[in-house]
Every structure is written in C-alpha cells, then in structure tokens.
C-alpha cells in the first residue's frame, strides 16, 4: 500500500464463492466478484504464509482457479488506466505444468482494450499481452514458475519496453522485451485466473495479492516489494557475557561499524557470540 497502487486485491476473503461474494480492493475501492466455481478461504485455500513468507499473516488465504473449469476465477471492474506506463504484480503457485494451455493470470479483453495483462506463454513461460500486439504476446521470456511453490511475478510496461520479473526462493530472474508499447485504456472488466479468450485458458493453481500501479517500477522497487514478503526479525539477547542471536532465514552478516565493511558469518541460527571488539553490529541478508 505504501507504493500507492491503483488497485490491490488481496484475495483473502472467506465467503462462499457459490454465492459470488466480493473480492475487495484495498486501494481503489474496485471490488471484484468471486465466480461460483472459484475456491478461496472458505475452501481453506492458503496463500503465502510464515514460516516461508514471514511478511504475510499466518491466516493469509488466496484464490484457486481450476483448469478447464468455467466460472473458477475472479472478475474485477475496469481500471481505466489509459496509459503505457504501468506495473502489474501478483503471487502464483501452479499446481503443475499448464500443458498446451496458455492460461491468463490477470487479463482484460473488454471495453476498447482488445487484450492486455499477464498470462502464460508456450512451455509454461510467464508472458504478457499488451494491446494484442503480437510482439508482446509472442515474446518468450524463458521464465518458468516452479510447480507447487510460491513465486512473485511483476510486469512493468514502459513506452519503449516491458520487463517481466519472476522471483522465488530459487532465485531472482527477469526478461526484457525492447518493443514500443501503446496506451491501453483497460476500460472493461478483467479476470484473475483466466484469459477470457477461452475457458480452456483458465489457470490451474493459486493466485494471491494482485496489484496494479499507474507508474513503472524500477528493479529496486520490484525487489523491495518481494523482500517485504521475506521480512526477517533478528533477535539478540544477552546471556551472561555472550550474545545469542536467532533469525528465521537468511545469512548472518557482521561488522565492527554500522557503515561496514560487512562480512558473512556462515553460522546457522541460533548463534552464540562473545564479541571482543568495542562495537559489533549484526544484520541478516535474504535473497
């Protein structure tokens, strides 16, 4: 929310989707709708949670859409962006390979916009469509989200390029498409978990935390948003003459001055130290 999104659907609801409950937008008030075959917190669908993702709450839920299943997605209102400078972000957890399908993750095909959004490409690559330009939907990123694992995906559209990001505990990767991008109105409804081109293009997996920003993120901003999910607290307590440190994940760094230089301490948590320098500083680095 500190990054000022236009819309942010947390998909954390627990209402029975069979009754079409709202999917709340926590930024712009553009409440969406769970369609009748979608699964969510009512069905105990789990989003990113601790201990793997300590930046999320322990009861975080998510949307599950199902391959080839009609009405198993969330429909959201028009964004009315009218821009070629935008950032789309979401979390996804595929059930497995999407096969020959190229399902939508967050796509609009309504209003005056022919097509735009994040979708799969061939061979399970994360791809995108912008203004239904073949130079965008044919772009092959080589970014493949691992099955049964949470990944963070971002699409940054700029007038002369687009950048796709795929971040997870396996590493950080991106792909750049250096082609012009026209203004897109996005003045019609969109679907989370499906590309309206065909019910066969329904994502088979879980999606969470869909957000839209009306400006282009820098690589540093993308990384910062991902790292927020990896929030780590380093606890230090004095036990006699020792300092006992513990942390949930990451690599321990230490320095004799807060400005560094910082060196890596390859120990594991918990770690007992007896510093001999006049000052000692510790921090934890996460991927």
MIDOSE-1310 file (N, C-alpha, C; in nm, 2 decimals, decimal comma, always signed):
residues 287
xxxx	+0,08/-0,12/+0,00/+0,00/+0,00/+0,00/+0,09/+0,13/+0,00; +0,21/+0,12/+0,06/+0,29/+0,23/+0,06/+0,34/+0,27/-0,08; +0,33/+0,18/-0,17/+0,37/+0,21/-0,31/+0,26/+0,27/-0,39; +0,14/+0,30/-0,33/+0,03/+0,37/-0,39/-0,03/+0,30/-0,51
xxxx	-0,08/+0,18/-0,49/-0,14/+0,11/-0,61/-0,27/+0,17/-0,65; -0,31/+0,15/-0,77/-0,44/+0,19/-0,82/-0,55/+0,09/-0,77; -0,51/-0,04/-0,76/-0,59/-0,14/-0,71/-0,51/-0,25/-0,64; -0,56/-0,31/-0,54/-0,49/-0,42/-0,47/-0,59/-0,52/-0,42
xxxx	-0,61/-0,63/-0,49/-0,70/-0,74/-0,45/-0,62/-0,84/-0,37; -0,64/-0,85/-0,24/-0,57/-0,94/-0,15/-0,61/-1,08/-0,17; -0,74/-1,10/-0,21/-0,80/-1,23/-0,23/-0,79/-1,32/-0,11; -0,81/-1,25/+0,01/-0,80/-1,31/+0,14/-0,94/-1,34/+0,20
xxxx	-1,05/-1,33/+0,11/-1,18/-1,35/+0,16/-1,22/-1,49/+0,20; -1,32/-1,51/+0,28/-1,36/-1,64/+0,33/-1,51/-1,67/+0,30; -1,57/-1,58/+0,21/-1,71/-1,60/+0,18/-1,72/-1,71/+0,08; -1,83/-1,79/+0,08/-1,86/-1,90/-0,01/-1,87/-1,85/-0,15
xxxx	-1,78/-1,89/-0,24/-1,78/-1,84/-0,38/-1,91/-1,88/-0,45; -1,98/-1,98/-0,41/-2,10/-2,02/-0,47/-2,21/-1,91/-0,46; -2,19/-1,81/-0,37/-2,28/-1,70/-0,35/-2,22/-1,57/-0,41; -2,11/-1,58/-0,49/-2,05/-1,47/-0,55/-2,02/-1,35/-0,46
xxxx	-1,94/-1,38/-0,35/-1,90/-1,27/-0,26/-1,80/-1,18/-0,33; -1,79/-1,05/-0,27/-1,69/-0,96/-0,32/-1,55/-1,00/-0,30; -1,46/-0,96/-0,39/-1,31/-0,97/-0,37/-1,27/-0,82/-0,36; -1,24/-0,78/-0,24/-1,22/-0,64/-0,20/-1,09/-0,59/-0,26
xxxx	-1,10/-0,46/-0,30/-0,98/-0,39/-0,35/-0,94/-0,30/-0,23; -0,82/-0,32/-0,18/-0,78/-0,24/-0,06/-0,72/-0,11/-0,09; -0,72/-0,07/-0,22/-0,66/+0,06/-0,26/-0,76/+0,15/-0,32; -0,83/+0,10/-0,42/-0,91/+0,19/-0,50/-1,06/+0,17/-0,49
xxxx	-1,10/+0,08/-0,41/-1,25/+0,05/-0,40/-1,31/-0,02/-0,51; -1,23/-0,08/-0,60/-1,28/-0,15/-0,72/-1,31/-0,30/-0,68; -1,41/-0,32/-0,60/-1,44/-0,46/-0,55/-1,47/-0,55/-0,67; -1,41/-0,67/-0,67/-1,44/-0,77/-0,78/-1,54/-0,87/-0,73
xxxx	-1,55/-0,98/-0,79/-1,65/-1,08/-0,76/-1,60/-1,22/-0,78; -1,61/-1,30/-0,68/-1,57/-1,44/-0,70/-1,68/-1,51/-0,78; -1,64/-1,58/-0,88/-1,74/-1,66/-0,96/-1,77/-1,79/-0,89; -1,87/-1,85/-0,93/-1,93/-1,96/-0,85/-1,84/-2,08/-0,83
xxxx	-1,75/-2,11/-0,92/-1,66/-2,23/-0,91/-1,52/-2,20/-0,86; -1,50/-2,07/-0,82/-1,37/-2,03/-0,77/-1,36/-2,09/-0,62; -1,24/-2,11/-0,58/-1,21/-2,15/-0,44/-1,13/-2,04/-0,37; -1,16/-2,03/-0,24/-1,09/-1,92/-0,16/-1,07/-1,97/-0,02
xxxx	-1,07/-1,87/+0,07/-1,05/-1,90/+0,21/-1,16/-1,99/+0,27; -1,28/-1,98/+0,21/-1,39/-2,06/+0,25/-1,36/-2,21/+0,23; -1,28/-2,24/+0,13/-1,24/-2,37/+0,10/-1,10/-2,40/+0,15; -1,05/-2,32/+0,24/-0,92/-2,33/+0,31/-0,80/-2,33/+0,21
xxxx	-0,82/-2,24/+0,11/-0,71/-2,22/+0,01/-0,61/-2,13/+0,08; -0,48/-2,17/+0,08/-0,38/-2,10/+0,16/-0,29/-2,02/+0,07; -0,27/-1,89/+0,10/-0,17/-1,81/+0,03/-0,04/-1,82/+0,09; +0,06/-1,73/+0,05/+0,19/-1,73/+0,11/+0,17/-1,70/+0,26
xxxx	+0,24/-1,78/+0,34/+0,23/-1,77/+0,49/+0,37/-1,79/+0,55; +0,38/-1,75/+0,68/+0,50/-1,79/+0,75/+0,50/-1,94/+0,77; +0,61/-2,01/+0,79/+0,74/-1,95/+0,81/+0,82/-1,92/+0,68; +0,77/-1,97/+0,57/+0,84/-1,94/+0,44/+0,83/-1,79/+0,41
xxxx	+0,72/-1,73/+0,43/+0,69/-1,59/+0,39/+0,65/-1,51/+0,51; +0,75/-1,47/+0,59/+0,72/-1,41/+0,72/+0,65/-1,27/+0,71; +0,65/-1,21/+0,59/+0,59/-1,08/+0,57/+0,44/-1,09/+0,56; +0,38/-1,21/+0,55/+0,24/-1,23/+0,54/+0,19/-1,28/+0,67
xxxx	+0,06/-1,26/+0,70/-0,01/-1,31/+0,82/-0,02/-1,46/+0,81; -0,04/-1,52/+0,93/-0,04/-1,67/+0,94/-0,17/-1,73/+0,89; -0,28/-1,64/+0,87/-0,40/-1,69/+0,82/-0,43/-1,63/+0,68; -0,33/-1,60/+0,60/-0,35/-1,55/+0,47/-0,41/-1,65/+0,37
xxxx	-0,51/-1,61/+0,30/-0,58/-1,70/+0,21/-0,55/-1,65/+0,06; -0,61/-1,73/-0,03/-0,59/-1,69/-0,17/-0,70/-1,75/-0,26; -0,69/-1,72/-0,39/-0,78/-1,77/-0,49/-0,72/-1,89/-0,56; -0,81/-1,99/-0,57/-0,77/-2,11/-0,66/-0,86/-2,12/-0,78
xxxx	-0,80/-2,12/-0,90/-0,88/-2,14/-1,02/-0,84/-2,28/-1,07; -0,92/-2,34/-1,15/-0,90/-2,48/-1,19/-0,91/-2,49/-1,34; -0,81/-2,57/-1,39/-0,80/-2,58/-1,54/-0,93/-2,63/-1,60; -0,97/-2,57/-1,71/-1,09/-2,61/-1,79/-1,22/-2,60/-1,71
xxxx	-1,22/-2,52/-1,61/-1,34/-2,51/-1,53/-1,40/-2,37/-1,54; -1,52/-2,37/-1,59/-1,59/-2,24/-1,61/-1,62/-2,18/-1,47; -1,61/-2,04/-1,47/-1,65/-1,96/-1,35/-1,56/-1,99/-1,23; -1,44/-2,03/-1,25/-1,35/-2,06/-1,14/-1,24/-1,95/-1,12
xxxx	-1,28/-1,83/-1,15/-1,19/-1,71/-1,15/-1,26/-1,60/-1,07; -1,19/-1,49/-1,06/-1,24/-1,36/-1,00/-1,26/-1,26/-1,11; -1,37/-1,19/-1,12/-1,39/-1,08/-1,22/-1,38/-0,95/-1,14; -1,30/-0,86/-1,20/-1,28/-0,73/-1,14/-1,32/-0,61/-1,23
xxxx	-1,35/-0,50/-1,18/-1,40/-0,39/-1,27/-1,29/-0,32/-1,35; -1,33/-0,23/-1,44/-1,24/-0,16/-1,53/-1,15/-0,08/-1,44; -1,02/-0,07/-1,49/-0,92/+0,01/-1,42/-0,91/+0,15/-1,48; -0,95/+0,17/-1,61/-0,95/+0,30/-1,67/-0,81/+0,36/-1,66
xxxx	-0,71/+0,28/-1,71/-0,57/+0,33/-1,70/-0,53/+0,43/-1,80; -0,57/+0,40/-1,93/-0,53/+0,48/-2,04/-0,38/+0,53/-2,04; -0,30/+0,43/-2,04/-0,15/+0,46/-2,02/-0,07/+0,35/-2,08; +0,06/+0,38/-2,11/+0,15/+0,28/-2,15/+0,27/+0,27/-2,05
xxxx	+0,24/+0,32/-1,92/+0,33/+0,31/-1,81/+0,26/+0,26/-1,69; +0,29/+0,13/-1,66/+0,21/+0,06/-1,56/+0,29/-0,06/-1,51; +0,26/-0,10/-1,38/+0,32/-0,21/-1,32/+0,20/-0,30/-1,27; +0,21/-0,43/-1,30/+0,12/-0,53/-1,25/+0,20/-0,63/-1,17
xxxx	+0,15/-0,67/-1,05/+0,22/-0,77/-0,97/+0,12/-0,87/-0,91; +0,17/-0,99/-0,89/+0,09/-1,09/-0,83/+0,18/-1,20/-0,77; +0,12/-1,29/-0,69/+0,18/-1,41/-0,65/+0,11/-1,53/-0,71; +0,18/-1,63/-0,75/+0,12/-1,75/-0,80/+0,19/-1,88/-0,76
xxxx	+0,11/-1,99/-0,75/+0,15/-2,12/-0,71/+0,09/-2,22/-0,81; +0,16/-2,26/-0,92/+0,09/-2,35/-1,01/+0,08/-2,49/-0,95; -0,03/-2,56/-0,99/-0,05/-2,70/-0,95/+0,05/-2,79/-1,02; +0,10/-2,74/-1,14/+0,19/-2,82/-1,22/+0,20/-2,76/-1,35
xxxx	+0,24/-2,83/-1,45/+0,25/-2,78/-1,59/+0,11/-2,74/-1,64; +0,10/-2,64/-1,71/-0,03/-2,59/-1,77/-0,05/-2,66/-1,90; +0,03/-2,76/-1,94/+0,01/-2,83/-2,06/+0,02/-2,75/-2,19; -0,07/-2,77/-2,28/-0,07/-2,69/-2,40/-0,15/-2,56/-2,39
xxxx	-0,20/-2,54/-2,27/-0,28/-2,42/-2,25/-0,19/-2,30/-2,22; -0,24/-2,18/-2,25/-0,17/-2,06/-2,22/-0,26/-1,98/-2,13; -0,28/-2,02/-2,01/-0,39/-1,95/-1,93/-0,35/-1,81/-1,89; -0,46/-1,73/-1,86/-0,44/-1,60/-1,81/-0,43/-1,60/-1,66
xxxx	-0,35/-1,51/-1,62/-0,33/-1,48/-1,47/-0,41/-1,36/-1,43; -0,39/-1,25/-1,51/-0,47/-1,13/-1,49/-0,48/-1,06/-1,62; -0,60/-1,07/-1,69/-0,62/-1,03/-1,83/-0,75/-0,96/-1,85; -0,75/-0,86/-1,93/-0,87/-0,79/-1,97/-0,89/-0,81/-2,12
xxxx	-1,01/-0,83/-2,17/-1,04/-0,83/-2,31/-1,18/-0,76/-2,33; -1,21/-0,67/-2,24/-1,34/-0,60/-2,25/-1,32/-0,45/-2,28; -1,43/-0,38/-2,30/-1,42/-0,24/-2,34/-1,35/-0,22/-2,47; -1,27/-0,11/-2,48/-1,20/-0,08/-2,60/-1,06/-0,15/-2,61
xxxx	-1,02/-0,22/-2,50/-0,90/-0,29/-2,50/-0,91/-0,43/-2,55; -0,84/-0,46/-2,66/-0,85/-0,59/-2,73/-0,80/-0,70/-2,63; -0,68/-0,67/-2,57/-0,63/-0,77/-2,48/-0,51/-0,70/-2,41; -0,50/-0,73/-2,28/-0,38/-0,68/-2,20/-0,38/-0,76/-2,07
xxxx	-0,25/-0,78/-2,02/-0,24/-0,84/-1,89/-0,12/-0,94/-1,89; -0,12/-1,02/-1,78/-0,02/-1,12/-1,76/-0,08/-1,26/-1,78; -0,01/-1,34/-1,86/-0,06/-1,47/-1,90/+0,06/-1,57/-1,92; +0,03/-1,69/-1,93/+0,13/-1,79/-1,97/+0,16/-1,79/-2,11
xxxx	+0,28/-1,82/-2,15/+0,32/-1,84/-2,29/+0,34/-1,99/-2,31; +0,39/-2,03/-2,43/+0,42/-2,17/-2,45/+0,52/-2,23/-2,36; +0,52/-2,35/-2,33/+0,62/-2,42/-2,24/+0,62/-2,37/-2,10; +0,50/-2,32/-2,05/+0,49/-2,28/-1,92/+0,57/-2,15/-1,89
xxxx	+0,60/-2,07/-1,99/+0,67/-1,95/-1,97/+0,57/-1,84/-1,92; +0,62/-1,76/-1,83/+0,54/-1,64/-1,79/+0,55/-1,54/-1,90; +0,44/-1,49/-1,95/+0,43/-1,40/-2,06/+0,33/-1,28/-2,03; +0,31/-1,21/-2,14/+0,21/-1,10/-2,12/+0,15/-1,06/-2,26
xxxx	+0,05/-0,98/-2,25/-0,01/-0,93/-2,37/-0,04/-0,78/-2,35; -0,01/-0,70/-2,45/-0,03/-0,55/-2,44/-0,09/-0,50/-2,57; -0,21/-0,46/-2,57/-0,28/-0,41/-2,69/-0,29/-0,51/-2,80; -0,29/-0,64/-2,76/-0,30/-0,75/-2,85/-0,19/-0,74/-2,96
xxxx	-0,08/-0,69/-2,93/+0,03/-0,67/-3,02/+0,11/-0,81/-3,02; +0,13/-0,87/-3,14/+0,20/-0,99/-3,15/+0,34/-0,99/-3,09; +0,40/-0,87/-3,10/+0,54/-0,85/-3,04/+0,54/-0,87/-2,89; +0,42/-0,86/-2,83/+0,41/-0,88/-2,68/+0,37/-1,02/-2,65
xxxx	+0,26/-1,07/-2,71/+0,21/-1,20/-2,67/+0,29/-1,31/-2,73; +0,37/-1,28/-2,83/+0,46/-1,39/-2,88/+0,60/-1,39/-2,81; +0,62/-1,29/-2,73/+0,75/-1,28/-2,66/+0,77/-1,40/-2,56; +0,89/-1,46/-2,57/+0,92/-1,57/-2,49/+1,02/-1,53/-2,39
xxxx	+0,98/-1,54/-2,26/+1,07/-1,48/-2,15/+1,17/-1,58/-2,10; +1,14/-1,71/-2,12/+1,22/-1,82/-2,05/+1,20/-1,82/-1,90; +1,10/-1,75/-1,85/+1,08/-1,75/-1,71/+0,97/-1,85/-1,68; +1,00/-1,96/-1,60/+0,91/-2,07/-1,57/+0,89/-2,07/-1,42
xxxx	+0,77/-2,06/-1,37/+0,74/-2,07/-1,23/+0,74/-2,21/-1,18; +0,81/-2,25/-1,08/+0,81/-2,39/-1,03/+0,68/-2,43/-0,98; +0,64/-2,55/-1,00/+0,52/-2,61/-0,96/+0,51/-2,62/-0,81; +0,40/-2,60/-0,75/+0,37/-2,63/-0,60/+0,47/-2,54/-0,52
xxxx	+0,49/-2,42/-0,57/+0,58/-2,33/-0,49/+0,54/-2,19/-0,52; +0,55/-2,10/-0,42/+0,50/-1,96/-0,44/+0,61/-1,88/-0,52; +0,57/-1,80/-0,62/+0,66/-1,71/-0,69/+0,59/-1,58/-0,70; +0,67/-1,47/-0,70/+0,63/-1,34/-0,72/+0,65/-1,30/-0,86
xxxx	+0,55/-1,24/-0,93/+0,56/-1,20/-1,07/+0,53/-1,06/-1,08; +0,61/-0,99/-1,16/+0,58/-0,84/-1,19/+0,60/-0,82/-1,34; +0,51/-0,74/-1,39/+0,51/-0,69/-1,53/+0,52/-0,54/-1,53; +0,63/-0,49/-1,58/+0,65/-0,34/-1,59/+0,64/-0,30/-1,73
xxxx	+0,54/-0,22/-1,77/+0,52/-0,17/-1,90/+0,57/-0,02/-1,91; +0,65/+0,00/-2,01/+0,70/+0,14/-2,04/+0,69/+0,17/-2,19; +0,69/+0,29/-2,23/+0,66/+0,32/-2,37/+0,75/+0,24/-2,47; +0,88/+0,22/-2,43/+0,97/+0,15/-2,53/+1,01/+0,01/-2,49
xxxx	+0,96/-0,04/-2,38/+1,00/-0,17/-2,34/+0,90/-0,23/-2,23; +0,91/-0,36/-2,21/+0,84/-0,42/-2,10/+0,94/-0,52/-2,03; +0,93/-0,53/-1,90/+1,02/-0,62/-1,82/+0,93/-0,71/-1,74; +0,96/-0,84/-1,75/+0,89/-0,94/-1,67/+0,99/-0,99/-1,56
xxxx	+0,94/-1,00/-1,44/+1,02/-1,05/-1,32/+0,95/-1,17/-1,27; +1,04/-1,27/-1,23/+0,99/-1,39/-1,16/+1,09/-1,41/-1,04; +1,04/-1,39/-0,92/+1,12/-1,41/-0,80/+1,07/-1,52/-0,71; +1,15/-1,60/-0,66/+1,11/-1,71/-0,57/+1,24/-1,75/-0,49
xxxx	+1,22/-1,85/-0,40/+1,34/-1,89/-0,32/+1,44/-1,96/-0,40; +1,42/-1,99/-0,53/+1,52/-2,05/-0,61/+1,61/-1,94/-0,67; +1,57/-1,82/-0,67/+1,65/-1,71/-0,73/+1,56/-1,60/-0,79; +1,63/-1,50/-0,84/+1,57/-1,38/-0,90/+1,60/-1,38/-1,05
xxxx	+1,50/-1,36/-1,13/+1,52/-1,36/-1,28/+1,43/-1,26/-1,34; +1,47/-1,21/-1,46/+1,39/-1,11/-1,53/+1,41/-1,13/-1,68; +1,32/-1,07/-1,76/+1,34/-1,07/-1,91/+1,28/-0,94/-1,96; +1,35/-0,89/-2,06/+1,32/-0,76/-2,12/+1,28/-0,77/-2,26
xxxx	+1,17/-0,70/-2,30/+1,12/-0,70/-2,44/+1,13/-0,56/-2,49; +1,22/-0,53/-2,58/+1,25/-0,39/-2,62/+1,17/-0,36/-2,75; +1,04/-0,34/-2,73/+0,95/-0,30/-2,84/+0,86/-0,19/-2,79; +0,80/-0,11/-2,88/+0,71/+0,00/-2,83/+0,58/-0,06/-2,77
xxxx	+0,53/+0,01/-2,68/+0,40/-0,02/-2,61/+0,31/+0,09/-2,62; +0,19/+0,07/-2,68/+0,09/+0,18/-2,70/+0,01/+0,20/-2,57; -0,06/+0,31/-2,56/-0,15/+0,33/-2,45/-0,26/+0,23/-2,45; -0,30/+0,18/-2,34/-0,41/+0,08/-2,32/-0,51/+0,14/-2,23
xxxx	-0,64/+0,14/-2,27/-0,74/+0,21/-2,19/-0,77/+0,12/-2,06; -0,78/-0,01/-2,08/-0,82/-0,10/-1,97/-0,95/-0,05/-1,91; -1,05/-0,03/-2,00/-1,18/+0,03/-1,96/-1,29/-0,07/-1,96; -1,25/-0,20/-1,95/-1,35/-0,30/-1,93/-1,31/-0,40/-1,81
xxxx	-1,39/-0,49/-1,78/-1,37/-0,58/-1,67/-1,25/-0,67/-1,71; -1,19/-0,73/-1,61/-1,07/-0,82/-1,62/-1,10/-0,95/-1,54; -1,02/-1,05/-1,56/-1,04/-1,17/-1,49/-0,90/-1,21/-1,42; -0,91/-1,25/-1,30/-0,79/-1,31/-1,23/-0,81/-1,46/-1,23
xxxx	-0,71/-1,52/-1,30/-0,72/-1,67/-1,31/-0,77/-1,72/-1,44; -0,79/-1,63/-1,54/-0,84/-1,68/-1,67/-0,82/-1,57/-1,77; -0,80/-1,62/-1,90/-0,80/-1,53/-2,01/-0,93/-1,55/-2,08; -1,01/-1,45/-2,10/-1,15/-1,46/-2,15/-1,15/-1,51/-2,29
xxxx	-1,04/-1,53/-2,35/-1,04/-1,58/-2,49/-1,10/-1,72/-2,49; -1,09/-1,80/-2,38/-1,14/-1,94/-2,38/-1,14/-1,99/-2,24; -1,24/-2,07/-2,20/-1,24/-2,13/-2,07/-1,12/-2,23/-2,05; -1,07/-2,28/-2,17/-0,95/-2,37/-2,16/-0,83/-2,29/-2,12
xxxx	-0,84/-2,16/-2,12/-0,72/-2,08/-2,07/-0,74/-2,03/-1,93; -0,79/-2,12/-1,85/-0,80/-2,10/-1,70/-0,68/-2,15/-1,63; -0,62/-2,07/-1,55/-0,50/-2,11/-1,47/-0,53/-2,23/-1,38; -0,44/-2,32/-1,37/-0,46/-2,43/-1,28/-0,36/-2,41/-1,16
xxxx	-0,41/-2,34/-1,06/-0,33/-2,32/-0,94/-0,38/-2,21/-0,86; -0,30/-2,15/-0,78/-0,34/-2,05/-0,68/-0,28/-1,91/-0,71; -0,36/-1,81/-0,69/-0,31/-1,67/-0,72/-0,34/-1,59/-0,59; -0,26/-1,49/-0,56/-0,28/-1,41/-0,45/-0,22/-1,27/-0,47
xxxx	-0,27/-1,17/-0,40/-0,21/-1,03/-0,39/-0,19/-0,97/-0,53; -0,30/-0,96/-0,60/-0,29/-0,89/-0,74/-0,30/-0,74/-0,72; -0,20/-0,67/-0,77/-0,19/-0,52/-0,75/-0,16/-0,46/-0,89; -0,21/-0,33/-0,90/-0,19/-0,25/-1,02/-0,13/-0,11/-0,98
xxxx	-0,03/-0,07/-1,05/+0,03/+0,07/-1,02/+0,03/+0,14/-1,15; +0,00/+0,27/-1,15/+0,00/+0,35/-1,27/+0,13/+0,42/-1,30; +0,24/+0,35/-1,27/+0,37/+0,40/-1,30/+0,46/+0,28/-1,31; +0,58/+0,30/-1,37/+0,67/+0,19/-1,39/+0,77/+0,17/-1,27
xxxx	+0,76/+0,05/-1,21/+0,86/+0,02/-1,10/+1,00/+0,01/-1,16; +1,09/+0,06/-1,08/+1,23/+0,03/-1,10/+1,27/-0,11/-1,06; +1,38/-0,17/-1,10/+1,42/-0,30/-1,05/+1,43/-0,30/-0,90; +1,47/-0,19/-0,84/+1,49/-0,18/-0,70/+1,35/-0,19/-0,63
xxxx	+1,25/-0,12/-0,69/+1,12/-0,13/-0,63/+1,05/-0,26/-0,64; +1,08/-0,33/-0,75/+1,03/-0,47/-0,76/+1,09/-0,56/-0,65; +1,22/-0,55/-0,63/+1,29/-0,63/-0,53/+1,24/-0,59/-0,39; +1,22/-0,47/-0,37/+1,17/-0,42/-0,24/+1,04/-0,48/-0,20
xxxx	+0,95/-0,49/-0,30/+0,82/-0,54/-0,28/+0,82/-0,69/-0,25; +0,91/-0,76/-0,32/+0,93/-0,90/-0,30/+0,99/-0,93/-0,16; +1,09/-0,85/-0,13/+1,16/-0,87/+0,00/+1,07/-0,84/+0,12; +0,96/-0,76/+0,10/+0,87/-0,73/+0,21/+0,80/-0,86/+0,25
xxxx	+0,79/-0,96/+0,16/+0,73/-1,09/+0,20/+0,82/-1,17/+0,28; +0,95/-1,14/+0,27/+1,06/-1,21/+0,34/+1,10/-1,14/+0,46; +1,02/-1,05/+0,52/+1,06/-0,98/+0,64/+1,11/-1,07/+0,74; +1,23/-1,03/+0,79/+1,30/-1,12/+0,89/+1,34/-1,04/+1,01
xxxx	+1,31/-1,09/+1,13/+1,35/-1,02/+1,25/+1,47/-1,10/+1,31; +1,57/-1,02/+1,34/+1,69/-1,07/+1,40/+1,68/-1,04/+1,55; +1,67/-1,14/+1,63/+1,66/-1,13/+1,78/+1,80/-1,15/+1,84; +1,83/-1,05/+1,93/+1,96/-1,06/+2,00/+1,93/-1,04/+2,15
xxxx	+1,98/-1,14/+2,23/+1,96/-1,13/+2,38/+2,10/-1,16/+2,45; +2,12/-1,09/+2,56/+2,24/-1,11/+2,63/+2,22/-1,22/+2,73; +2,31/-1,32/+2,73/+2,31/-1,43/+2,82/+2,45/-1,44/+2,88; +2,46/-1,38/+3,00/+2,60/-1,37/+3,07/+2,68/-1,28/+2,99
xxxx	+2,80/-1,33/+2,95/+2,89/-1,24/+2,87/+2,87/-1,27/+2,72; +2,77/-1,35/+2,68/+2,75/-1,38/+2,54/+2,63/-1,31/+2,49; +2,63/-1,30/+2,36/+2,51/-1,25/+2,28/+2,45/-1,37/+2,20; +2,33/-1,40/+2,22/+2,26/-1,51/+2,15/+2,17/-1,45/+2,04
xxxx	+2,20/-1,49/+1,92/+2,12/-1,44/+1,80/+2,04/-1,55/+1,74; +1,92/-1,52/+1,70/+1,84/-1,61/+1,62/+1,76/-1,54/+1,52; +1,73/-1,60/+1,41/+1,66/-1,55/+1,29/+1,60/-1,66/+1,21; +1,49/-1,63/+1,15/+1,41/-1,74/+1,08/+1,47/-1,79/+0,95
xxxx	+1,54/-1,70/+0,88/+1,60/-1,74/+0,75/+1,70/-1,63/+0,71; +1,79/-1,67/+0,61/+1,88/-1,57/+0,56/+2,02/-1,60/+0,61; +2,11/-1,51/+0,57/+2,26/-1,52/+0,60/+2,29/-1,41/+0,70; +2,36/-1,45/+0,80/+2,41/-1,35/+0,91/+2,53/-1,28/+0,86
xxxx	+2,52/-1,14/+0,87/+2,64/-1,06/+0,84/+2,68/-0,99/+0,96; +2,81/-0,95/+0,97/+2,86/-0,88/+1,09/+2,96/-0,78/+1,05; +2,97/-0,67/+1,14/+3,07/-0,56/+1,12/+3,10/-0,50/+1,25; +3,22/-0,44/+1,25/+3,26/-0,36/+1,37/+3,21/-0,22/+1,37
xxxx	+3,15/-0,18/+1,25/+3,10/-0,04/+1,24/+2,97/-0,05/+1,16; +2,87/+0,03/+1,20/+2,74/+0,02/+1,13/+2,75/+0,05/+0,98; +2,86/+0,12/+0,94/+2,88/+0,15/+0,80/+2,96/+0,04/+0,72; +2,99/-0,06/+0,80/+3,07/-0,17/+0,74/+3,22/-0,15/+0,75
xxxx	+3,30/-0,23/+0,68/+3,25/-0,34/+0,59/+3,19/-0,45/+0,66; +3,09/-0,51/+0,59/+3,01/-0,63/+0,64/+3,07/-0,75/+0,59; +3,09/-0,85/+0,67/+3,14/-0,98/+0,63/+3,04/-1,09/+0,66; +3,04/-1,20/+0,59/+2,95/-1,31/+0,60/+2,99/-1,40/+0,72
xxxx	+2,89/-1,43/+0,80/+2,91/-1,53/+0,91/+2,83/-1,65/+0,87; +2,89/-1,76/+0,83/+2,82/-1,88/+0,77/+2,76/-1,97/+0,88; +2,74/-1,92/+1,00/+2,68/-1,99/+1,11/+2,53/-2,01/+1,08; +2,47/-2,10/+1,15/+2,33/-2,12/+1,15/+2,26/-2,07/+1,27
xxxx	+2,13/-2,04/+1,27/+2,06/-1,99/+1,38/+2,02/-2,11/+1,47; +2,03/-2,09/+1,61/+2,08/-1,98/+1,68/+2,23/-1,98/+1,69; +2,28/-1,86/+1,71/+2,43/-1,84/+1,71/+2,47/-1,77/+1,84; +2,56/-1,82/+1,91/+2,61/-1,76/+2,03/+2,75/-1,69/+2,01
xxxx	+2,75/-1,56/+2,04/+2,88/-1,49/+2,01/+2,93/-1,42/+2,14; +3,06/-1,40/+2,15/+3,12/-1,32/+2,25/+3,21/-1,22/+2,19; +3,15/-1,11/+2,15/+3,23/-1,01/+2,07/+3,35/-0,95/+2,15; +3,46/-0,93/+2,09/+3,58/-0,88/+2,15/+3,61/-0,74/+2,11
xxxx	+3,54/-0,69/+2,00/+3,56/-0,55/+1,96/+3,48/-0,46/+2,04; +3,52/-0,33/+2,04/+3,44/-0,23/+2,12/+3,30/-0,22/+2,08; +3,27/-0,24/+1,95/+3,14/-0,24/+1,89/+3,12/-0,36/+1,80; +3,00/-0,41/+1,79/+2,97/-0,52/+1,70/+2,83/-0,50/+1,65
xxxx	+2,81/-0,51/+1,52/+2,68/-0,50/+1,45/+2,65/-0,62/+1,37; +2,52/-0,66/+1,37/+2,47/-0,78/+1,30/+2,35/-0,74/+1,22; +2,34/-0,81/+1,11/+2,22/-0,80/+1,02/+2,20/-0,93/+0,95; +2,08/-0,95/+0,89/+2,05/-1,07/+0,82/+2,02/-1,03/+0,67
xxx	+2,08/-1,10/+0,58/+2,05/-1,08/+0,44/+1,97/-1,19/+0,38; +1,86/-1,16/+0,31/+1,77/-1,26/+0,25/+1,79/-1,25/+0,10; +1,76/-1,35/+0,02/+1,78/-1,35/-0,13/+1,70/-1,23/-0,19
